[in-house]
Structure formats: C-alpha cells, structure tokens
C-alpha cells in the first residue's frame, strides 16, 4: 500500500488554519470547492456608428464565465439588421450588424436606434443596450430637360436611382 503523501499538504494547511485561530472555537472547517461558475455576458463594442457610408459592422458577444451563454438580440429600428438574432456560445459569437440605408426616411440627416442584447444569465431581463447611429449624406441633384430614347423620342416617367458604393441611396 502506498503512503498517502498527497494528503500531507492538506493536513499541514488544516493545522496552520487551526493554530492561527484565536480563542474562539471552530464548529467545522469547510473544504468543499465552490459551485460551478455561471456564464458571464460581455458585448463589444458598446456602441456602433455607421457614419455616412458604412453598411456593415460587427459586435462580439462573449462568455467570460463557464458553461453555455444563451443570448438574443432585438433591433428597435427597421434600418438595423443582424446576421443572427440568437445564439449560444461557450466563448464568443460574432454578429454582423447591417445598416439598411434604403429603409431610412429621405431627408433625415441622423438616425439613431438601439440593439437590446438579452441573455439567460439575467433571466431575459436587463438587456445590454448598444446605441446605433447612422448619418445620411446630403444628396443634391437637379434634373432638367427631357430624357430621350435611342430614336429621339421623349421618355415619360423616367426613374433615376442614385447609388453610392453599390448601395441605393435614393430614387
């Protein structure tokens, strides 16, 4: 039978603990390990600014604790769209957030919205609020004259679509 050498350090620690006590008596010494740690949610960045031209940014939903973190996102504006609205992670999920510029009301210069990120850690309460901002560049255009087809005849009901970097800005 092998000697119980791995227990010796524990006994020494217990003796030191007992010896360092004052005159108060001990009922017991609890040597149990703490319970299983829970997931801890973290979100980066804590705000998004699309400026005048960005159409896609990322947020990272991290689990800084143990276990699996279940999360879900709600957008409060129609011009904000997420690549996924829920997930479960033990480490980190990356979510693409898109600015749907076609959904912005023409004439607005700044739009503000919010992502509310919930988790099962808080029981679905107290979301992490991520402000989202979008600036709409000013577009000026004057159309004068008549549009003609290849035969020289005037065209009625011409629709002009204005694009910037492949994104429809206005019609």
N, C-alpha and C positions, 0 to 999 in steps of 0.2 A: 504494500500500500504506500502511495506517495504521500509525502508530508504536505500539509495544506499551507504552502508558502504564500499563496495569493491572498489568504485571509489575514496574514500578519499585518500588512499595512492598514487594513480596515480596523483591526483591533487596536493598533497603536493610535490611530486617529480618534477612536472612541475613548481611549484612556486619556488622551490630551484634552478632548472636549469635557470629559467629566472632571478632570483635575482643574480646569480653568473656571469651573462654575464657582459661584460664591457659596455662601452657606445655605442657599435655597436648595431644596431637594428637587430632583427631576422625577416626573411621573414616567416618562418614556423618552426615547430618542427615535425620531422618525428618519429612517434611512431610505425611504422609497423615492424613486425617481419621479419627477413631476409628470403630469399627464401629457398626452400628445398635444403638441402645439397646433394651433389652427392656422388656416390661410390668412394672409395679410395682404390687402389690395393696395397697389400703388399705380398711379397713372402719370405718364409723361408724354408730352408737356402738359401743363395745366391750363394752357390757352392756345388757340390756333388763330393765325392771322393769314388769310389768303392774299392780302394785298389787292392790287389791281389785276394781276394776271395769273396767279397760281390757281390750278384747278384740283390739285391733289396734295394732301399732306398725310402724315402718319401719326397715330398715337400708339403708345405701348402700354398695355395693361399687364402689370407684373404681380406675381405672387411672391411676396417677401417672407412668407411663413412656410408651413408644411402642409401637406395634403393637396387637395384639388380646389382651386378657386373657381366658382361658377359666377359668371358676370353677364350683364346685358346692358344695352345702350338704347336710349330714346333720344331722337332728334326732335327739336321743337320748331323747326322751320322746314319748309318743303325744298329749299335750295341746299340743304345739308343731307348728304347720303353717306352711309358707312358700308364698307365692303362686307361686313358681317355685323349682325346686331346682338349676337350672344356667343358665348363660348365657355370653355372650361380649360384651365391651364394649371400646371404644377410649377411653371417657371415664368413664361411670358408669351403673350399674344400680341401681334402687330395688326392694327386695323387701319385700313386706308380710309380716309375721310375725303370725300369729294365735294367741291362747290359746284352745284348745278346752276351755272350763270344764266341759263335760259329761263329759270324759274324766278329770277329777280324781276321785280316790277320796274319797267322802264322809267327813268327819271330819278330813281333812288341813287344816292351817292355812296352811302354806307349802310350795310346790312349787318345786323347783329343777331346771333342766335346762341344756342347752347346745346351741348351734349350732356345728358344726365347718365352717368355710369353707375349702375347698381351692382351689388354682389350679395351672395348668400351669407357673407360674413356679418353684415348688418341686418340680416333678415329682410333684405329688399327695401330697407328704409335708408334715409340719409344718403342720397346719391353724391358722388363726386361730380361737381358741376364744372364743365370745361367750356368757357366762353369761346364763341367762334365769331370771327369778324371777316367781312368781305367788303372791299372798296370797289365801286363800279366806275371804270374810267369814263370820262365825258367823251361822247362821240358827237361830232358835229358834221353834218353833211347837207348840202343843198343840191337838189336835183332840179335842173332847169331844162326845158326843151322837151322834145318828144323822142321816144325810143323808136328805132326803125328795125324792121326785119331785113333779111338779105335782099328783098325785092324792092325796097324803098318805101314800103307801106308802113304807116304808123302802127304801133302796137298798143292796144288798150290793156289796162290792168297790169302793168309791169310790177313785179315784186322784186325788191332789192334786198338781198341778205348780206349782212356785213359780218365777216369772220375775222378773228384775230387769233393767230396761232392754232388754227383748226377748230376754234370754238365759236359757235354762232353767238354774236354779241347782240344783234337786233335785226329786225325785219322791217 
